[in-house]
Amino acid sequence: MLFTTIGGWLLYRRRWREAVFVAVAEIGGGLLNSLLKAVVHRQRPVVADPVAHANGLSFPSGHAQSAAVAATVLLVVFAGELNRTGQIYLCGLAGPAVALIGFSRVALLVHYVFDVLVGYCSGIAWASCVWLLTHRAWSDR
């Protein structure tokens, strides 16, 4: 819902490139995660007395990847809207939020640390590649 609202706001402001970036990064990030899970097919940790239960495969962590994509999208879209202090606050909020999401997945024993780290890396890499491609596509016009 948040990114639909942001996409609508960007369309209203006629910021087509950023609106496409938000849509492709968010939708494609989920598809990428499903593809990676299907290819690797790693089972979740098995523990005697689990803290939580999660369905599906473990690698990479979808929560970690989604958080990394979301933070990257927010930083890219709003970096130009904020002054230097606002940018520092945004980074200061986004970084710990993403870290806590990953930590929670490991603490709940539903992911291995490596699942979370690869989720972070794949999310940031995906959003960065989408930004570069949309930026390049609009720059060539």
N, CA, C and O atoms as CSV, one atom per row, in Angstrom:
chain,resi,resn,atom,element,x,y,z
A,1,MET,N,N,0.811,-1.189,0.000
A,1,MET,CA,C,0.000,0.000,0.000
A,1,MET,C,C,0.865,1.269,0.000
A,1,MET,O,O,0.570,2.235,-0.703
A,2,LEU,N,N,1.938,1.246,0.801
A,2,LEU,CA,C,2.825,2.405,0.866
A,2,LEU,C,C,3.417,2.727,-0.505
A,2,LEU,O,O,3.436,3.883,-0.926
A,3,PHE,N,N,3.900,1.696,-1.196
A,3,PHE,CA,C,4.573,1.950,-2.470
A,3,PHE,C,C,3.588,2.241,-3.594
A,3,PHE,O,O,3.953,2.885,-4.577
A,4,THR,N,N,2.360,1.783,-3.468
A,4,THR,CA,C,1.309,2.176,-4.403
A,4,THR,C,C,1.027,3.668,-4.239
A,4,THR,O,O,0.868,4.395,-5.219
A,5,THR,N,N,0.968,4.107,-2.990
A,5,THR,CA,C,0.749,5.527,-2.702
A,5,THR,C,C,1.912,6.372,-3.215
A,5,THR,O,O,1.704,7.422,-3.822
A,6,ILE,N,N,3.129,5.913,-2.969
A,6,ILE,CA,C,4.303,6.645,-3.451
A,6,ILE,C,C,4.299,6.694,-4.975
A,6,ILE,O,O,4.581,7.738,-5.563
A,7,GLY,N,N,3.982,5.571,-5.618
A,7,GLY,CA,C,3.905,5.540,-7.080
A,7,GLY,C,C,2.851,6.501,-7.609
A,7,GLY,O,O,3.087,7.198,-8.596
A,8,GLY,N,N,1.696,6.544,-6.965
A,8,GLY,CA,C,0.643,7.481,-7.362
A,8,GLY,C,C,1.076,8.923,-7.187
A,8,GLY,O,O,0.803,9.766,-8.042
A,9,TRP,N,N,1.752,9.212,-6.080
A,9,TRP,CA,C,2.260,10.562,-5.841
A,9,TRP,C,C,3.267,10.954,-6.916
A,9,TRP,O,O,3.260,12.083,-7.405
A,10,LEU,N,N,4.136,10.005,-7.280
A,10,LEU,CA,C,5.129,10.284,-8.328
A,10,LEU,C,C,4.453,10.524,-9.668
A,10,LEU,O,O,4.862,11.414,-10.413
A,11,LEU,N,N,3.422,9.743,-9.986
A,11,LEU,CA,C,2.684,9.968,-11.237
A,11,LEU,C,C,2.003,11.338,-11.217
A,11,LEU,O,O,2.027,12.056,-12.217
A,12,TYR,N,N,1.405,11.700,-10.096
A,12,TYR,CA,C,0.765,13.001,-9.951
A,12,TYR,C,C,1.769,14.132,-10.188
A,12,TYR,O,O,1.431,15.158,-10.779
A,13,ARG,N,N,2.993,13.935,-9.724
A,13,ARG,CA,C,4.041,14.945,-9.894
A,13,ARG,C,C,4.747,14.828,-11.241
A,13,ARG,O,O,5.706,15.551,-11.511
A,14,ARG,N,N,4.266,13.910,-12.089
A,14,ARG,CA,C,4.817,13.666,-13.440
A,14,ARG,C,C,6.281,13.223,-13.402
A,14,ARG,O,O,7.083,13.567,-14.270
A,15,ARG,N,N,6.586,12.466,-12.391
A,15,ARG,CA,C,7.941,11.906,-12.259
A,15,ARG,C,C,7.861,10.449,-12.729
A,15,ARG,O,O,7.913,9.509,-11.936
A,16,TRP,N,N,7.733,10.304,-14.049
A,16,TRP,CA,C,7.470,9.013,-14.679
A,16,TRP,C,C,8.575,8.002,-14.387
A,16,TRP,O,O,8.296,6.854,-14.039
A,17,ARG,N,N,9.807,8.423,-14.527
A,17,ARG,CA,C,10.935,7.514,-14.333
A,17,ARG,C,C,10.921,6.924,-12.924
A,17,ARG,O,O,11.093,5.717,-12.753
A,18,GLU,N,N,10.719,7.770,-11.922
A,18,GLU,CA,C,10.706,7.281,-10.547
A,18,GLU,C,C,9.501,6.384,-10.282
A,18,GLU,O,O,9.608,5.415,-9.530
A,19,ALA,N,N,8.356,6.694,-10.889
A,19,ALA,CA,C,7.163,5.856,-10.716
A,19,ALA,C,C,7.390,4.461,-11.299
A,19,ALA,O,O,7.024,3.459,-10.685
A,20,VAL,N,N,7.990,4.403,-12.477
A,20,VAL,CA,C,8.309,3.105,-13.081
A,20,VAL,C,C,9.327,2.367,-12.218
A,20,VAL,O,O,9.210,1.162,-11.996
A,21,PHE,N,N,10.308,3.089,-11.744
A,21,PHE,CA,C,11.324,2.495,-10.864
A,21,PHE,C,C,10.678,1.851,-9.642
A,21,PHE,O,O,10.987,0.707,-9.310
A,22,VAL,N,N,9.789,2.574,-8.974
A,22,VAL,CA,C,9.133,2.049,-7.772
A,22,VAL,C,C,8.355,0.777,-8.105
A,22,VAL,O,O,8.468,-0.225,-7.399
A,23,ALA,N,N,7.568,0.818,-9.178
A,23,ALA,CA,C,6.739,-0.343,-9.538
A,23,ALA,C,C,7.587,-1.557,-9.894
A,23,ALA,O,O,7.340,-2.656,-9.396
A,24,VAL,N,N,8.581,-1.364,-10.751
A,24,VAL,CA,C,9.407,-2.491,-11.192
A,24,VAL,C,C,10.258,-3.028,-10.041
A,24,VAL,O,O,10.404,-4.242,-9.898
A,25,ALA,N,N,10.814,-2.149,-9.231
A,25,ALA,CA,C,11.653,-2.600,-8.117
A,25,ALA,C,C,10.837,-3.410,-7.114
A,25,ALA,O,O,11.280,-4.469,-6.670
A,26,GLU,N,N,9.660,-2.927,-6.755
A,26,GLU,CA,C,8.852,-3.612,-5.745
A,26,GLU,C,C,8.260,-4.922,-6.276
A,26,GLU,O,O,8.348,-5.952,-5.607
A,27,ILE,N,N,7.671,-4.894,-7.446
A,27,ILE,CA,C,7.063,-6.113,-8.005
A,27,ILE,C,C,8.148,-7.115,-8.399
A,27,ILE,O,O,8.050,-8.302,-8.088
A,28,GLY,N,N,9.166,-6.633,-9.076
A,28,GLY,CA,C,10.245,-7.506,-9.521
A,28,GLY,C,C,11.039,-8.102,-8.375
A,28,GLY,O,O,11.546,-9.218,-8.495
A,29,GLY,N,N,11.160,-7.382,-7.262
A,29,GLY,CA,C,11.872,-7.904,-6.103
A,29,GLY,C,C,11.222,-9.168,-5.559
A,29,GLY,O,O,11.909,-10.124,-5.200
A,30,GLY,N,N,9.906,-9.168,-5.501
A,30,GLY,CA,C,9.192,-10.358,-5.049
A,30,GLY,C,C,9.355,-11.520,-6.014
A,30,GLY,O,O,9.520,-12.667,-5.599
A,31,LEU,N,N,9.309,-11.213,-7.304
A,31,LEU,CA,C,9.497,-12.259,-8.315
A,31,LEU,C,C,10.914,-12.823,-8.263
A,31,LEU,O,O,11.111,-14.033,-8.379
A,32,LEU,N,N,11.887,-11.952,-8.090
A,32,LEU,CA,C,13.276,-12.396,-7.980
A,32,LEU,C,C,13.447,-13.319,-6.774
A,32,LEU,O,O,14.124,-14.344,-6.866
A,33,ASN,N,N,12.838,-12.960,-5.651
A,33,ASN,CA,C,12.953,-13.780,-4.456
A,33,ASN,C,C,12.348,-15.166,-4.691
A,33,ASN,O,O,12.933,-16.174,-4.296
A,34,SER,N,N,11.198,-15.218,-5.322
A,34,SER,CA,C,10.577,-16.514,-5.623
A,34,SER,C,C,11.452,-17.350,-6.538
A,34,SER,O,O,11.576,-18.560,-6.350
A,35,LEU,N,N,12.058,-16.712,-7.527
A,35,LEU,CA,C,12.940,-17.422,-8.455
A,35,LEU,C,C,14.164,-17.979,-7.720
A,35,LEU,O,O,14.521,-19.142,-7.906
A,36,LEU,N,N,14.798,-17.165,-6.898
A,36,LEU,CA,C,15.972,-17.620,-6.156
A,36,LEU,C,C,15.624,-18.768,-5.206
A,36,LEU,O,O,16.382,-19.730,-5.085
A,37,LYS,N,N,14.484,-18.665,-4.538
A,37,LYS,CA,C,14.063,-19.737,-3.643
A,37,LYS,C,C,13.852,-21.033,-4.418
A,37,LYS,O,O,14.241,-22.103,-3.948
A,38,ALA,N,N,13.246,-20.953,-5.589
A,38,ALA,CA,C,12.975,-22.142,-6.400
A,38,ALA,C,C,14.268,-22.772,-6.912
A,38,ALA,O,O,14.389,-23.996,-6.961
A,39,VAL,N,N,15.227,-21.941,-7.292
A,39,VAL,CA,C,16.493,-22.456,-7.830
A,39,VAL,C,C,17.327,-23.113,-6.730
A,39,VAL,O,O,17.840,-24.216,-6.920
A,40,VAL,N,N,17.465,-22.450,-5.584
A,40,VAL,CA,C,18.325,-22.952,-4.515
A,40,VAL,C,C,17.622,-24.049,-3.709
A,40,VAL,O,O,18.241,-25.050,-3.349
A,41,HIS,N,N,16.354,-23.862,-3.433
A,41,HIS,CA,C,15.515,-24.848,-2.738
A,41,HIS,C,C,16.095,-25.258,-1.384
A,41,HIS,O,O,16.180,-26.448,-1.083
A,42,ARG,N,N,16.486,-24.301,-0.583
A,42,ARG,CA,C,17.056,-24.559,0.753
A,42,ARG,C,C,15.939,-24.575,1.794
A,42,ARG,O,O,15.115,-23.662,1.853
A,43,GLN,N,N,15.924,-25.620,2.606
A,43,GLN,CA,C,14.921,-25.756,3.657
A,43,GLN,C,C,15.245,-24.824,4.829
A,43,GLN,O,O,16.392,-24.425,5.028
A,44,ARG,N,N,14.228,-24.498,5.580
A,44,ARG,CA,C,14.404,-23.653,6.758
A,44,ARG,C,C,15.122,-24.423,7.870
A,44,ARG,O,O,15.151,-25.654,7.854
A,45,PRO,N,N,15.702,-23.701,8.832
A,45,PRO,CA,C,16.354,-24.387,9.957
A,45,PRO,C,C,15.353,-25.276,10.715
A,45,PRO,O,O,14.189,-24.919,10.893
A,46,VAL,N,N,15.831,-26.412,11.141
A,46,VAL,CA,C,15.014,-27.319,11.944
A,46,VAL,C,C,15.564,-27.294,13.367
A,46,VAL,O,O,16.728,-27.624,13.596
A,47,VAL,N,N,14.726,-26.904,14.311
A,47,VAL,CA,C,15.134,-26.835,15.711
A,47,VAL,C,C,14.135,-27.610,16.561
A,47,VAL,O,O,12.968,-27.756,16.195
A,48,ALA,N,N,14.608,-28.100,17.693
A,48,ALA,CA,C,13.769,-28.935,18.556
A,48,ALA,C,C,12.562,-28.179,19.119
A,48,ALA,O,O,11.447,-28.700,19.133
A,49,ASP,N,N,12.793,-26.962,19.576
A,49,ASP,CA,C,11.710,-26.178,20.171
A,49,ASP,C,C,11.648,-24.813,19.479
A,49,ASP,O,O,12.181,-23.833,19.999
A,50,PRO,N,N,10.999,-24.743,18.306
A,50,PRO,CA,C,11.040,-23.493,17.535
A,50,PRO,C,C,10.299,-22.342,18.220
A,50,PRO,O,O,9.278,-22.533,18.881
A,51,VAL,N,N,10.842,-21.166,18.040
A,51,VAL,CA,C,10.220,-19.953,18.559
A,51,VAL,C,C,9.034,-19.571,17.677
A,51,VAL,O,O,8.004,-19.114,18.171
A,52,ALA,N,N,9.187,-19.761,16.381
A,52,ALA,CA,C,8.140,-19.417,15.412
A,52,ALA,C,C,8.163,-20.440,14.291
A,52,ALA,O,O,9.112,-21.212,14.152
A,53,HIS,N,N,7.116,-20.434,13.506
A,53,HIS,CA,C,7.026,-21.311,12.345
A,53,HIS,C,C,6.867,-20.436,11.104
A,53,HIS,O,O,6.196,-19.404,11.138
A,54,ALA,N,N,7.483,-20.858,10.028
A,54,ALA,CA,C,7.353,-20.141,8.766
A,54,ALA,C,C,7.217,-21.172,7.657
A,54,ALA,O,O,7.859,-22.222,7.693
A,55,ASN,N,N,6.394,-20.875,6.688
A,55,ASN,CA,C,6.211,-21.762,5.550
A,55,ASN,C,C,7.168,-21.401,4.439
A,55,ASN,O,O,7.731,-20.306,4.423
A,56,GLY,N,N,7.350,-22.309,3.522
A,56,GLY,CA,C,8.164,-22.035,2.346
A,56,GLY,C,C,9.632,-22.315,2.572
A,56,GLY,O,O,10.044,-22.888,3.580
A,57,LEU,N,N,10.393,-21.891,1.599
A,57,LEU,CA,C,11.834,-22.131,1.597
A,57,LEU,C,C,12.575,-21.009,2.311
A,57,LEU,O,O,12.017,-19.945,2.578
A,58,SER,N,N,13.837,-21.267,2.611
A,58,SER,CA,C,14.605,-20.366,3.459
A,58,SER,C,C,15.468,-19.362,2.707
A,58,SER,O,O,15.641,-18.238,3.176
A,59,PHE,N,N,16.011,-19.735,1.558
A,59,PHE,CA,C,17.064,-18.939,0.918
A,59,PHE,C,C,16.582,-18.283,-0.355
A,59,PHE,O,O,16.050,-18.966,-1.230
A,60,PRO,N,N,16.747,-16.994,-0.485
A,60,PRO,CA,C,17.136,-15.990,0.507
A,60,PRO,C,C,15.928,-15.540,1.320
A,60,PRO,O,O,14.787,-15.844,0.972
A,61,SER,N,N,16.180,-14.833,2.377
A,61,SER,CA,C,15.092,-14.334,3.223
A,61,SER,C,C,14.278,-13.299,2.457
A,61,SER,O,O,14.799,-12.268,2.030
A,62,GLY,N,N,12.994,-13.592,2.292
A,62,GLY,CA,C,12.110,-12.647,1.611
A,62,GLY,C,C,11.911,-11.374,2.400
A,62,GLY,O,O,11.814,-10.290,1.825
A,63,HIS,N,N,11.849,-11.499,3.721
A,63,HIS,CA,C,11.700,-10.305,4.556
A,63,HIS,C,C,12.923,-9.391,4.424
A,63,HIS,O,O,12.787,-8.178,4.265
A,64,ALA,N,N,14.107,-9.981,4.490
A,64,ALA,CA,C,15.332,-9.185,4.377
A,64,ALA,C,C,15.438,-8.549,2.998
A,64,ALA,O,O,15.804,-7.380,2.878
A,65,GLN,N,N,15.120,-9.311,1.959
A,65,GLN,CA,C,15.204,-8.773,0.609
A,65,GLN,C,C,14.182,-7.662,0.401
A,65,GLN,O,O,14.510,-6.616,-0.160
A,66,SER,N,N,12.956,-7.877,0.844
A,66,SER,CA,C,11.921,-6.845,0.700
A,66,SER,C,C,12.288,-5.576,1.458
A,66,SER,O,O,12.074,-4.469,0.962
A,67,ALA,N,N,12.840,-5.733,2.654
A,67,ALA,CA,C,13.249,-4.568,3.430
A,67,ALA,C,C,14.371,-3.809,2.732
A,67,ALA,O,O,14.376,-2.578,2.717
A,68,ALA,N,N,15.316,-4.537,2.156
A,68,ALA,CA,C,16.422,-3.889,1.445
A,68,ALA,C,C,15.927,-3.172,0.191
A,68,ALA,O,O,16.364,-2.058,-0.097
A,69,VAL,N,N,15.024,-3.797,-0.552
A,69,VAL,CA,C,14.447,-3.138,-1.735
A,69,VAL,C,C,13.690,-1.887,-1.300
A,69,VAL,O,O,13.864,-0.817,-1.883
A,70,ALA,N,N,12.855,-2.022,-0.280
A,70,ALA,CA,C,12.053,-0.884,0.183
A,70,ALA,C,C,12.931,0.278,0.630
A,70,ALA,O,O,12.679,1.426,0.265
A,71,ALA,N,N,13.954,-0.015,1.416
A,71,ALA,CA,C,14.843,1.052,1.892
A,71,ALA,C,C,15.569,1.707,0.736
A,71,ALA,O,O,15.704,2.930,0.702
A,72,THR,N,N,16.039,0.912,-0.213
A,72,THR,CA,C,16.739,1.473,-1.370
A,72,THR,C,C,15.808,2.357,-2.180
A,72,THR,O,O,16.193,3.448,-2.601
A,73,VAL,N,N,14.589,1.895,-2.399
A,73,VAL,CA,C,13.601,2.682,-3.153
A,73,VAL,C,C,13.318,3.995,-2.437
A,73,VAL,O,O,13.316,5.054,-3.064
A,74,LEU,N,N,13.082,3.937,-1.139
A,74,LEU,CA,C,12.804,5.165,-0.383
A,74,LEU,C,C,13.979,6.132,-0.430
A,74,LEU,O,O,13.788,7.336,-0.601
A,75,LEU,N,N,15.178,5.618,-0.282
A,75,LEU,CA,C,16.359,6.479,-0.309
A,75,LEU,C,C,16.535,7.132,-1.679
A,75,LEU,O,O,16.854,8.318,-1.768
A,76,VAL,N,N,16.327,6.363,-2.741
A,76,VAL,CA,C,16.502,6.912,-4.088
A,76,VAL,C,C,15.421,7.952,-4.396
A,76,VAL,O,O,15.721,9.031,-4.909
A,77,VAL,N,N,14.179,7.627,-4.085
A,77,VAL,CA,C,13.075,8.522,-4.440
A,77,VAL,C,C,13.104,9.812,-3.622
A,77,VAL,O,O,12.857,10.891,-4.159
A,78,PHE,N,N,13.401,9.706,-2.333
A,78,PHE,CA,C,13.291,10.873,-1.473
A,78,PHE,C,C,14.595,11.604,-1.209
A,78,PHE,O,O,14.585,12.658,-0.573
A,79,ALA,N,N,15.710,11.078,-1.676
A,79,ALA,CA,C,16.988,11.755,-1.440
A,79,ALA,C,C,16.985,13.163,-2.023
A,79,ALA,O,O,17.518,14.087,-1.410
A,80,GLY,N,N,16.392,13.333,-3.195
A,80,GLY,CA,C,16.346,14.649,-3.823
A,80,GLY,C,C,15.323,15.582,-3.208
A,80,GLY,O,O,15.383,16.792,-3.426
A,81,GLU,N,N,14.393,15.047,-2.448
A,81,GLU,CA,C,13.332,15.845,-1.830
A,81,GLU,C,C,13.755,16.423,-0.480
A,81,GLU,O,O,13.136,17.361,0.023
A,82,LEU,N,N,14.802,15.863,0.096
A,82,LEU,CA,C,15.192,16.234,1.455
A,82,LEU,C,C,16.491,17.033,1.463
A,82,LEU,O,O,17.333,16.889,0.578
A,83,ASN,N,N,16.631,17.866,2.469
A,83,ASN,CA,C,17.913,18.541,2.655
A,83,ASN,C,C,18.894,17.545,3.274
A,83,ASN,O,O,18.541,16.391,3.516
A,84,ARG,N,N,20.099,17.984,3.525
A,84,ARG,CA,C,21.147,17.087,4.026
A,84,ARG,C,C,20.757,16.443,5.360
A,84,ARG,O,O,20.991,15.253,5.572
A,85,THR,N,N,20.171,17.225,6.243
A,85,THR,CA,C,19.755,16.688,7.538
A,85,THR,C,C,18.666,15.640,7.362
A,85,THR,O,O,18.700,14.599,8.017
A,86,GLY,N,N,17.714,15.899,6.498
A,86,GLY,CA,C,16.651,14.937,6.222
A,86,GLY,C,C,17.193,13.648,5.632
A,86,GLY,O,O,16.726,12.559,5.967
A,87,GLN,N,N,18.178,13.771,4.754
A,87,GLN,CA,C,18.803,12.579,4.169
A,87,GLN,C,C,19.495,11.746,5.242
A,87,GLN,O,O,19.414,10.518,5.229
A,88,ILE,N,N,20.168,12.410,6.162
A,88,ILE,CA,C,20.850,11.696,7.245
A,88,ILE,C,C,19.827,10.980,8.129
A,88,ILE,O,O,20.037,9.831,8.518
A,89,TYR,N,N,18.724,11.656,8.446
A,89,TYR,CA,C,17.679,11.023,9.255
A,89,TYR,C,C,17.065,9.833,8.528
A,89,TYR,O,O,16.820,8.792,9.137
A,90,LEU,N,N,16.815,9.979,7.232
A,90,LEU,CA,C,16.231,8.881,6.461
A,90,LEU,C,C,17.155,7.667,6.468
A,90,LEU,O,O,16.703,6.541,6.672
A,91,CYS,N,N,18.433,7.893,6.249
A,91,CYS,CA,C,19.407,6.785,6.308
A,91,CYS,C,C,19.485,6.215,7.716
A,91,CYS,O,O,19.596,5.003,7.901
A,92,GLY,N,N,19.426,7.099,8.703
A,92,GLY,CA,C,19.498,6.666,10.092
A,92,GLY,C,C,18.296,5.843,10.526
A,92,GLY,O,O,18.398,5.039,11.453
A,93,LEU,N,N,17.169,6.031,9.873
A,93,LEU,CA,C,15.986,5.219,10.161
A,93,LEU,C,C,15.960,3.950,9.320
A,93,LEU,O,O,15.625,2.876,9.819
A,94,ALA,N,N,16.313,4.074,8.047
A,94,ALA,CA,C,16.223,2.936,7.125
A,94,ALA,C,C,17.221,1.844,7.484
A,94,ALA,O,O,16.859,0.667,7.508
A,95,GLY,N,N,18.443,2.202,7.758
A,95,GLY,CA,C,19.475,1.206,8.055
A,95,GLY,C,C,19.133,0.324,9.249
A,95,GLY,O,O,19.120,-0.900,9.119
A,96,PRO,N,N,18.857,0.914,10.406
A,96,PRO,CA,C,18.498,0.085,11.562
A,96,PRO,C,C,17.207,-0.709,11.363
A,96,PRO,O,O,17.096,-1.833,11.852
A,97,ALA,N,N,16.238,-0.145,10.659
A,97,ALA,CA,C,14.991,-0.882,10.417
A,97,ALA,C,C,15.265,-2.148,9.607
A,97,ALA,O,O,14.755,-3.220,9.931
A,98,VAL,N,N,16.063,-2.020,8.565
A,98,VAL,CA,C,16.418,-3.179,7.743
A,98,VAL,C,C,17.207,-4.186,8.569
A,98,VAL,O,O,16.960,-5.389,8.485
A,99,ALA,N,N,18.151,-3.701,9.362
A,99,ALA,CA,C,18.959,-4.595,10.197
A,99,ALA,C,C,18.093,-5.344,11.206
A,99,ALA,O,O,18.295,-6.539,11.423
A,100,LEU,N,N,17.138,-4.661,11.820
A,100,LEU,CA,C,16.270,-5.313,12.807
A,100,LEU,C,C,15.371,-6.369,12.174
A,100,LEU,O,O,15.101,-7.404,12.784
A,101,ILE,N,N,14.915,-6.114,10.970
A,101,ILE,CA,C,14.100,-7.115,10.273
A,101,ILE,C,C,14.922,-8.377,10.050
A,101,ILE,O,O,14.443,-9.479,10.314
A,102,GLY,N,N,16.139,-8.231,9.573
A,102,GLY,CA,C,16.996,-9.398,9.367
A,102,GLY,C,C,17.317,-10.106,10.664
A,102,GLY,O,O,17.273,-11.334,10.737
A,103,PHE,N,N,17.642,-9.333,11.691
A,103,PHE,CA,C,17.944,-9.921,12.992
A,103,PHE,C,C,16.755,-10.725,13.509
A,103,PHE,O,O,16.932,-11.813,14.058
A,104,SER,N,N,15.550,-10.196,13.338
A,104,SER,CA,C,14.361,-10.893,13.835
A,104,SER,C,C,14.164,-12.232,13.144
A,104,SER,O,O,13.703,-13.186,13.772
A,105,ARG,N,N,14.502,-12.323,11.864
A,105,ARG,CA,C,14.333,-13.585,11.119
A,105,ARG,C,C,15.278,-14.654,11.653
A,105,ARG,O,O,14.918,-15.829,11.718
A,106,VAL,N,N,16.484,-14.248,12.034
A,106,VAL,CA,C,17.445,-15.197,12.603
A,106,VAL,C,C,17.061,-15.515,14.052
A,106,VAL,O,O,17.111,-16.675,14.463
A,107,ALA,N,N,16.679,-14.497,14.825
A,107,ALA,CA,C,16.309,-14.700,16.225
A,107,ALA,C,C,15.093,-15.615,16.367
A,107,ALA,O,O,14.991,-16.373,17.331
A,108,LEU,N,N,14.176,-15.542,15.405
A,108,LEU,CA,C,12.995,-16.413,15.435
A,108,LEU,C,C,13.299,-17.819,14.927
A,108,LEU,O,O,12.427,-18.687,14.921
A,109,LEU,N,N,14.540,-18.036,14.502
A,109,LEU,CA,C,15.010,-19.336,14.012
A,109,LEU,C,C,14.280,-19.805,12.758
A,109,LEU,O,O,14.084,-21.004,12.557
A,110,VAL,N,N,13.879,-18.849,11.912
A,110,VAL,CA,C,13.232,-19.220,10.647
A,110,VAL,C,C,14.158,-19.020,9.450
A,110,VAL,O,O,13.801,-19.358,8.321
A,111,HIS,N,N,15.355,-18.466,9.699
A,111,HIS,CA,C,16.357,-18.277,8.651
A,111,HIS,C,C,17.751,-18.448,9.229
A,111,HIS,O,O,17.983,-18.231,10.419
A,112,TYR,N,N,18.664,-18.840,8.367
A,112,TYR,CA,C,20.079,-18.825,8.687
A,112,TYR,C,C,20.597,-17.406,8.444
A,112,TYR,O,O,19.989,-16.648,7.687
A,113,VAL,N,N,21.704,-17.046,9.073
A,113,VAL,CA,C,22.296,-15.717,8.879
A,113,VAL,C,C,22.601,-15.477,7.400
A,113,VAL,O,O,22.365,-14.383,6.887
A,114,PHE,N,N,23.119,-16.488,6.721
A,114,PHE,CA,C,23.464,-16.338,5.306
A,114,PHE,C,C,22.235,-16.026,4.458
A,114,PHE,O,O,22.334,-15.271,3.491
A,115,ASP,N,N,21.080,-16.595,4.802
A,115,ASP,CA,C,19.835,-16.296,4.080
A,115,ASP,C,C,19.522,-14.803,4.145
A,115,ASP,O,O,19.129,-14.190,3.152
A,116,VAL,N,N,19.705,-14.241,5.322
A,116,VAL,CA,C,19.416,-12.818,5.539
A,116,VAL,C,C,20.429,-11.950,4.793
A,116,VAL,O,O,20.051,-10.980,4.136
A,117,LEU,N,N,21.705,-12.295,4.891
A,117,LEU,CA,C,22.733,-11.504,4.209
A,117,LEU,C,C,22.543,-11.515,2.699
A,117,LEU,O,O,22.693,-10.484,2.045
A,118,VAL,N,N,22.215,-12.671,2.147
A,118,VAL,CA,C,21.965,-12.739,0.702
A,118,VAL,C,C,20.674,-11.994,0.359
A,118,VAL,O,O,20.578,-11.387,-0.708
A,119,GLY,N,N,19.694,-12.032,1.242
A,119,GLY,CA,C,18.473,-11.242,1.027
A,119,GLY,C,C,18.781,-9.759,0.934
A,119,GLY,O,O,18.271,-9.066,0.053
A,120,TYR,N,N,19.623,-9.268,1.852
A,120,TYR,CA,C,20.043,-7.871,1.800
A,120,TYR,C,C,20.744,-7.553,0.483
A,120,TYR,O,O,20.405,-6.586,-0.200
A,121,CYS,N,N,21.719,-8.377,0.144
A,121,CYS,CA,C,22.528,-8.125,-1.062
A,121,CYS,C,C,21.685,-8.183,-2.331
A,121,CYS,O,O,21.806,-7.324,-3.204
A,122,SER,N,N,20.842,-9.188,-2.428
A,122,SER,CA,C,20.028,-9.316,-3.641
A,122,SER,C,C,19.010,-8.179,-3.731
A,122,SER,O,O,18.721,-7.701,-4.828
A,123,GLY,N,N,18.469,-7.744,-2.605
A,123,GLY,CA,C,17.515,-6.637,-2.621
A,123,GLY,C,C,18.149,-5.326,-3.043
A,123,GLY,O,O,17.602,-4.603,-3.875
A,124,ILE,N,N,19.299,-5.022,-2.470
A,124,ILE,CA,C,20.005,-3.782,-2.836
A,124,ILE,C,C,20.475,-3.839,-4.278
A,124,ILE,O,O,20.361,-2.856,-5.011
A,125,ALA,N,N,21.004,-4.985,-4.690
A,125,ALA,CA,C,21.480,-5.132,-6.074
A,125,ALA,C,C,20.326,-5.002,-7.056
A,125,ALA,O,O,20.453,-4.326,-8.076
A,126,TRP,N,N,19.199,-5.647,-6.754
A,126,TRP,CA,C,18.036,-5.572,-7.644
A,126,TRP,C,C,17.554,-4.128,-7.786
A,126,TRP,O,O,17.405,-3.632,-8.903
A,127,ALA,N,N,17.312,-3.458,-6.675
A,127,ALA,CA,C,16.800,-2.082,-6.733
A,127,ALA,C,C,17.797,-1.161,-7.425
A,127,ALA,O,O,17.395,-0.269,-8.172
A,128,SER,N,N,19.073,-1.360,-7.191
A,128,SER,CA,C,20.099,-0.530,-7.839
A,128,SER,C,C,20.118,-0.759,-9.343
A,128,SER,O,O,20.215,0.195,-10.114
A,129,CYS,N,N,20.027,-2.005,-9.761
A,129,CYS,CA,C,20.005,-2.310,-11.200
A,129,CYS,C,C,18.764,-1.728,-11.871
A,129,CYS,O,O,18.844,-1.190,-12.975
A,130,VAL,N,N,17.621,-1.839,-11.200
A,130,VAL,CA,C,16.391,-1.267,-11.764
A,130,VAL,C,C,16.536,0.247,-11.888
A,130,VAL,O,O,16.134,0.825,-12.898
A,131,TRP,N,N,17.103,0.893,-10.874
A,131,TRP,CA,C,17.307,2.339,-10.943
A,131,TRP,C,C,18.227,2.700,-12.110
A,131,TRP,O,O,17.932,3.613,-12.881
A,132,LEU,N,N,19.328,1.985,-12.231
A,132,LEU,CA,C,20.266,2.284,-13.317
A,132,LEU,C,C,19.618,2.074,-14.683
A,132,LEU,O,O,19.829,2.870,-15.597
A,133,LEU,N,N,18.835,1.017,-14.825
A,133,LEU,CA,C,18.182,0.752,-16.109
A,133,LEU,C,C,17.105,1.786,-16.429
A,133,LEU,O,O,17.013,2.244,-17.568
A,134,THR,N,N,16.296,2.158,-15.450
A,134,THR,CA,C,15.270,3.173,-15.726
A,134,THR,C,C,15.916,4.532,-15.955
A,134,THR,O,O,15.457,5.298,-16.803
A,135,HIS,N,N,16.957,4.836,-15.222
A,135,HIS,CA,C,17.661,6.101,-15.412
A,135,HIS,C,C,18.283,6.151,-16.806
A,135,HIS,O,O,18.218,7.171,-17.492
A,136,ARG,N,N,18.878,5.050,-17.206
A,136,ARG,CA,C,19.514,4.958,-18.527
A,136,ARG,C,C,18.475,5.048,-19.643
A,136,ARG,O,O,18.693,5.728,-20.647
A,137,ALA,N,N,17.340,4.357,-19.465
A,137,ALA,CA,C,16.288,4.363,-20.491
A,137,ALA,C,C,15.765,5.781,-20.721
A,137,ALA,O,O,15.538,6.183,-21.862
A,138,TRP,N,N,15.576,6.536,-19.643
A,138,TRP,CA,C,15.055,7.895,-19.785
A,138,TRP,C,C,16.152,8.857,-20.271
A,138,TRP,O,O,15.851,9.847,-20.938
A,139,SER,N,N,17.389,8.578,-19.950
A,139,SER,CA,C,18.483,9.450,-20.374
A,139,SER,C,C,18.732,9.353,-21.872
A,139,SER,O,O,19.178,10.318,-22.493
A,140,ASP,N,N,18.443,8.183,-22.462
A,140,ASP,CA,C,18.667,7.973,-23.886
A,140,ASP,C,C,17.618,8.650,-24.753
A,140,ASP,O,O,17.808,8.749,-25.965
A,141,ARG,N,N,16.519,9.119,-24.176
A,141,ARG,CA,C,15.441,9.720,-24.967
A,141,ARG,C,C,15.750,11.128,-25.397
A,141,ARG,O,O,14.936,11.762,-26.068
